[in-house]
Amino acid sequence: MNDYQTKEVLLGQLSSWWTQNGWRLETLKAKSVPELLGIRNRANAQRYNVSSHRRRA
């Protein structure tokens, strides 16, 4: 997969979580692939640790 495809997949995985947190999709789409990977790691960690308070980006 090239970067564009990777980014599309990541956006697909993250968009619902991102908007649930009240953030704008344009912000997510503007991020680079490494940033998106980091966000995905944080999203996964947050899913497993529900008791943690929600942090603003």
C-alpha positions as CSV (number, residue, x, y, z in Angstrom):
1,M,0.0,0.0,0.0
2,N,1.2,3.5,-0.8
3,D,0.9,6.4,1.6
4,Y,-2.4,7.6,0.1
5,Q,-4.0,4.2,0.5
6,T,-2.6,3.9,4.1
7,K,-4.0,7.3,4.9
8,E,-7.5,6.4,3.5
9,V,-7.6,3.2,5.6
10,L,-6.5,5.1,8.8
11,L,-9.1,7.8,8.1
12,G,-11.8,5.2,7.8
13,Q,-10.8,3.6,11.0
14,L,-10.5,6.8,13.0
15,S,-13.2,9.1,11.7
16,S,-16.0,7.8,13.9
17,W,-13.8,7.8,17.0
18,W,-12.5,11.3,16.1
19,T,-16.0,12.8,15.7
20,Q,-17.3,11.1,18.8
21,N,-14.6,13.1,20.7
22,G,-16.0,16.3,19.2
23,W,-13.1,17.0,16.8
24,R,-13.5,18.2,13.2
25,L,-12.7,15.7,10.4
26,E,-10.8,18.4,8.4
27,T,-8.3,18.4,11.3
28,L,-7.9,14.6,11.0
29,K,-7.6,14.7,7.2
30,A,-4.8,17.3,7.4
31,K,-2.6,15.0,9.5
32,S,0.3,12.9,8.1
33,V,0.4,9.1,8.1
34,P,2.8,8.9,11.1
35,E,0.5,11.2,13.0
36,L,-2.5,9.1,12.1
37,L,-0.7,6.0,13.3
38,G,0.0,7.7,16.6
39,I,-3.6,8.7,16.9
40,R,-4.8,5.2,16.2
41,N,-2.5,3.9,18.9
42,R,-4.0,6.4,21.3
43,A,-7.5,5.5,20.2
44,N,-6.9,1.8,20.8
45,A,-5.4,2.5,24.2
46,Q,-8.4,4.7,25.1
47,R,-10.9,2.0,24.1
48,Y,-9.3,-0.5,26.5
49,N,-8.9,2.0,29.3
50,V,-12.4,3.4,29.5
51,S,-12.0,4.7,33.0
52,S,-9.4,7.3,31.8
53,H,-10.8,10.8,31.5
54,R,-11.0,12.2,28.0
55,R,-8.2,14.4,27.0
56,R,-8.5,17.2,24.5
57,A,-6.0,17.1,21.6
